[in-house]
Every structure is written in structure tokens, then in C-alpha cells.
Amino acid sequence: MTGDVENGSGGSAQGGEGLGGVFARLGPAAWLGVVWAVLPAAGGFILLANMKPVSEWLDTLGPAAALVYAAIFAVSAGFAFLPTYAQATLGGYAFGPVIGTGAALCGFVGAALIGRVLARQISADRVEQEIKRHKQAETVRDALVNSGAGKRFWIVTLLRVPPNSPFALTNLVLSTTGVPILTYVLATAVGMLPRTAAAAVIGHQITDISNPERPKWLVFGGIALTVVVVIIIGQIASKALKKAAAAGTATDGE
């Protein structure tokens, strides 16, 4: 709060706005962030509860099933109607871990592009202006955007890896901070690969629950192990991201 008072041109009134003031300045971008944070969770439960009928419907589409799945994934995740985890799990359930992972990654890339266009249209530079009001946020933004191509790719990749990194909200942040589109797309694909593959594997393992030849402890043990591996990878990525951001901040300060 003190920093806002000192940096704001409007004195204490501006510094006292708090979250409400930030929300008002961001306008449509703030509402988009709220929708993208809340809406996917609701649709996720519905999708997971209906994976079998949805999978059976996809099966009726024949060779085009994976393409249709990827297209629906892109639109529903790009507009944040459905969560990415549930859709990636469906991919593994319907197509197996290999094809499911590939189709889901295609969906992720399409969703990221849709999210980028949507965020840029709605934000109307409001996020950029808000970042400029906060020195620390501007420093981190500059470290991301003004770094070399390799480092920028690394940072965006690390932002995508953690399992608790919200896909739609990350789209909003990256789309409004000047990250080049090629870096945005390629780093999204690489960063999303571990958790996408894990979700597809879990989806495939779910089909074994009703298989009498597969011991239940083996199925659930495999699911638990997959989740643990993804969490560990996410923690490693989070630590690496902090180091990369700190290094970028230190470089800017020199």
C-alpha cells in the first residue's frame, strides 16, 4: 500500500484504492480474469462425470475423432468454458496416452492462440498501464520481455509447467505483456507437455478400473504415482522460475 501511495500521482487517494481501484482501472480485463479463474472448474466436474458417453460419441466420428476433440478442446479452453485438465484426461480416456497427449497438445496450442486474441481485444492496454503503476511488476515484465529469445522461451515454459498454473489466466498475463507469438506458442507446447501427458495417462488408467484383470491397487497406485511425478516436476519448475526472474531483475538493476 505504501508503494502505491508513493508511486501514484494521485497521492493517498490513489494508494487507498486497494483491490477495488485496480479492478476499476483494469475494467474488462479484470472481469475476464475473474471469469477465467472461476468458470472452468464448474464445467470440469460435468465433463469428468460424463467421460464415458463423450468418449463413445467421439468413437462414432471415426478417423476424424481426434481432430474434432482437439478443435473442441481449443475453443472450450480458449474461452475458458472447460478446464484443461479434464479435457486432457478425456483425451487419454478416449484415445489412449499417446494419441490423447498429442491431440490435447494441439488443443492447448489452439486454446492459447484464442486466449491471446481474446485477451488482447478485451484488455485494451489496461493491463500494461496497470503494470506501469507498480515498479516491481514492471521490472518482472521487463525481465521477461527484454531478455534474449532463449531466456524468454525458458521463462514462459517454466510458467506453463507447474500443475497449479491456471492456463487461462496465464494466457491473459502472457498475452498482455508483449511476449512474441512464436515464443508464446512453442513454450506453451513444451511447458504443457508434462502435465498433459500425465492427465492423458490418468485418463487411460481410468479405463482399467472396470477391467477385472487389472488389480485396483495397481490402477490407483499408477494414478497416484503419476500425480506425484507431476507435482515434483512443477516444484522444480517453480524454483527454476524464481531463479530466472531473480536473475533477470538483478540484470535490469545493473
Secondary structure, 3 states (H helix, E strand, C coil): CHHHHHHCCCCHHHHCCHHHHHHHHHCHHHHHHHHHHHHHHHHHHHHHHCHHHHHHHHHCCHHHHHHHHHHHHHHHHHCCCCCHHHHHHHHHHHHCHHHHHHHHHHHHHHHHHHHHHHHHHHHCCHHHHHHHCCHHHHHHHHHHHCCCHHHHHHHHHHHHCCCCCCHHHHHHHHHCCCCCHHHHHHHHHHHHHHHHHHHHHHHHHHCCCCCCCCCHHHHHHHHHHHHHHHHHHHHHHHHHHHHHHHHHHHHHHC
